[in-house]
Amino acid sequence: MSQVPDFIPAADDDGTAGWIASADVLPPPGEARSEIITVFADDLITVVGHMYPEVGFVPLGSEAELLPPPGQDRDLTILVRNESDRPAILEITEAADEVDHRPLLVAPPIGLEAGEERRVRFQAPLDRWSLRLRGDDGRFFSDDLGRRARDPAFALVITPAGVLQIDTGP
């Protein structure tokens, strides 16, 4: 760590956005890494923006247009069809790509009987979360589900093979 400079370049789509404190991305052992990282101008004092998970660099003043509204995907209602011949359990967990452990449940599991079709309300206490079918390693993230759920024809299906997937129609 003694070889790491105090500030390192922060890149955006157009090249270098500014500088971030190395301690924000490489904290001392036992300390958590900052989730939102401040980006400084060349003078290393003036704040020019922040790096956000899943978004990247957001210049100051652009948060409203570049960041999703907080809580927008905490409550989604989606048509779900269980086309399998056995009951299925859907689990809402921490966003799997944001944790370094097995994602923990953040809401009660939701059961669907074999052959059942219904609109399911998914509620989570987090702005971003994962949805998975118990027994299936695949998962969907709330931000993707939220975008897709704006289409009233959007649905999820539990296939006869026991896989949760997006309904692609007949």
C-alpha positions as CSV (number, residue, x, y, z in Angstrom):
1,M,0.0,0.0,0.0
2,S,2.9,2.3,0.5
3,Q,3.5,2.2,-3.3
4,V,-0.1,3.5,-4.0
5,P,-0.4,7.2,-4.6
6,D,-2.8,9.3,-2.5
7,F,-5.0,10.0,-5.6
8,I,-5.6,7.9,-8.7
9,P,-7.3,8.8,-12.0
10,A,-11.1,8.3,-12.3
11,A,-12.3,7.5,-15.8
12,D,-15.6,8.1,-17.5
13,D,-16.8,7.4,-21.1
14,D,-14.7,10.3,-22.4
15,G,-11.4,9.6,-20.6
16,T,-10.3,11.0,-17.3
17,A,-13.1,12.6,-15.2
18,G,-10.8,13.6,-12.4
19,W,-9.1,12.1,-9.4
20,I,-10.3,9.9,-6.5
21,A,-8.6,9.3,-3.2
22,S,-7.0,5.8,-3.2
23,A,-8.2,5.2,0.3
24,D,-11.8,5.3,-1.0
25,V,-11.2,2.3,-3.2
26,L,-8.5,0.6,-1.3
27,P,-9.4,1.1,2.4
28,P,-7.2,-0.2,5.2
29,P,-7.9,-3.8,6.3
30,G,-11.1,-4.1,8.2
31,E,-12.7,-0.9,6.8
32,A,-15.5,-0.9,4.2
33,R,-14.9,0.5,0.8
34,S,-16.9,3.6,0.0
35,E,-19.9,2.9,-2.1
36,I,-20.2,6.4,-3.6
37,I,-16.8,7.8,-4.3
38,T,-16.0,11.6,-4.6
39,V,-14.2,12.7,-7.8
40,F,-11.9,15.8,-7.5
41,A,-10.6,18.2,-10.1
42,D,-6.9,18.5,-10.9
43,D,-6.4,20.8,-7.8
44,L,-7.5,17.7,-5.7
45,I,-9.8,20.0,-3.7
46,T,-12.7,20.9,-6.0
47,V,-15.4,18.2,-6.2
48,V,-16.5,17.6,-9.8
49,G,-18.8,14.7,-9.3
50,H,-19.1,11.2,-7.9
51,M,-18.7,7.6,-9.0
52,Y,-21.8,5.5,-8.4
53,P,-22.2,1.7,-8.4
54,E,-23.8,0.5,-11.6
55,V,-23.7,4.0,-13.1
56,G,-20.1,5.3,-13.1
57,F,-19.1,8.9,-13.1
58,V,-21.9,11.5,-12.6
59,P,-20.9,15.2,-12.8
60,L,-22.2,17.5,-10.1
61,G,-25.6,18.8,-11.1
62,S,-26.4,15.8,-13.3
63,E,-27.6,13.5,-10.6
64,A,-31.3,14.0,-11.4
65,E,-30.9,13.0,-15.0
66,L,-28.3,10.2,-14.6
67,L,-29.3,8.4,-11.4
68,P,-32.5,6.4,-11.0
69,P,-35.0,7.9,-8.6
70,P,-34.5,6.4,-5.1
71,G,-37.0,3.7,-4.3
72,Q,-38.3,3.5,-7.8
73,D,-38.0,-0.3,-7.9
74,R,-38.9,-1.2,-4.3
75,D,-42.5,-2.1,-5.3
76,L,-43.1,-3.9,-8.6
77,T,-46.1,-5.9,-9.7
78,I,-45.3,-8.5,-12.5
79,L,-47.4,-11.3,-14.1
80,V,-45.7,-14.6,-13.2
81,R,-46.7,-18.0,-14.7
82,N,-45.6,-21.3,-13.1
83,E,-45.5,-23.7,-16.1
84,S,-43.8,-26.4,-14.1
85,D,-45.5,-29.3,-12.5
86,R,-44.4,-28.4,-9.0
87,P,-44.7,-25.5,-6.6
88,A,-42.2,-22.7,-6.9
89,I,-40.7,-20.3,-4.4
90,L,-39.5,-16.9,-5.5
91,E,-36.9,-15.1,-3.3
92,I,-36.1,-11.4,-3.0
93,T,-32.4,-11.0,-1.9
94,E,-29.7,-8.4,-1.7
95,A,-28.4,-7.6,-5.2
96,A,-26.1,-10.5,-5.8
97,D,-23.5,-8.4,-7.6
98,E,-23.2,-5.9,-4.7
99,V,-22.2,-8.3,-1.9
100,D,-19.2,-10.6,-1.3
101,H,-21.3,-13.3,0.4
102,R,-24.3,-15.3,-0.5
103,P,-27.1,-12.7,-0.9
104,L,-29.4,-12.6,2.1
105,L,-33.2,-12.6,1.8
106,V,-34.7,-9.1,2.3
107,A,-38.4,-10.0,2.0
108,P,-40.6,-13.0,2.7
109,P,-40.5,-15.7,-0.1
110,I,-43.4,-15.9,-2.5
111,G,-44.9,-19.2,-3.4
112,L,-46.7,-20.2,-6.6
113,E,-48.5,-23.5,-7.1
114,A,-47.9,-25.7,-10.1
115,G,-49.7,-24.2,-13.1
116,E,-50.6,-21.0,-11.3
117,E,-50.6,-17.6,-13.1
118,R,-51.0,-14.4,-11.2
119,R,-49.8,-10.8,-10.8
120,V,-47.2,-10.9,-8.0
121,R,-46.3,-7.9,-6.0
122,F,-42.5,-7.8,-5.2
123,Q,-41.7,-5.4,-2.3
124,A,-38.2,-4.9,-1.0
125,P,-36.6,-2.5,1.5
126,L,-33.7,-1.8,-0.8
127,D,-33.4,0.4,-3.9
128,R,-31.7,-2.5,-5.8
129,W,-32.3,-6.2,-5.2
130,S,-32.3,-9.6,-6.9
131,L,-35.1,-12.0,-7.7
132,R,-34.4,-15.7,-8.0
133,L,-36.3,-18.9,-8.1
134,R,-35.3,-21.2,-5.3
135,G,-33.2,-24.0,-6.8
136,D,-32.2,-22.0,-9.9
137,D,-28.8,-20.2,-9.9
138,G,-30.1,-17.5,-12.3
139,R,-31.5,-14.1,-11.1
140,F,-32.9,-10.9,-12.2
141,F,-32.1,-7.4,-10.8
142,S,-34.8,-5.0,-9.7
143,D,-33.5,-2.2,-12.0
144,D,-33.9,-4.4,-15.1
145,L,-37.3,-5.7,-13.9
146,G,-38.4,-2.2,-13.2
147,R,-37.6,-1.0,-16.7
148,R,-39.3,-4.1,-18.3
149,A,-42.4,-3.9,-15.9
150,R,-43.3,-0.6,-17.4
151,D,-44.6,-2.6,-20.4
152,P,-48.0,-4.0,-19.3
153,A,-47.4,-7.2,-21.4
154,F,-44.2,-8.0,-19.5
155,A,-44.2,-11.4,-17.6
156,L,-41.9,-13.9,-16.0
157,V,-42.3,-17.6,-16.5
158,I,-41.1,-20.6,-14.5
159,T,-40.4,-23.1,-17.2
160,P,-41.2,-26.9,-17.0
161,A,-37.5,-27.4,-16.4
162,G,-37.7,-25.2,-13.2
163,V,-35.9,-22.1,-14.6
164,L,-37.1,-18.5,-14.1
165,Q,-37.0,-16.5,-17.3
166,I,-38.6,-13.7,-19.2
167,D,-41.7,-14.7,-21.0
168,T,-40.9,-14.6,-24.7
169,G,-44.5,-15.3,-25.9
170,P,-45.9,-18.2,-27.9
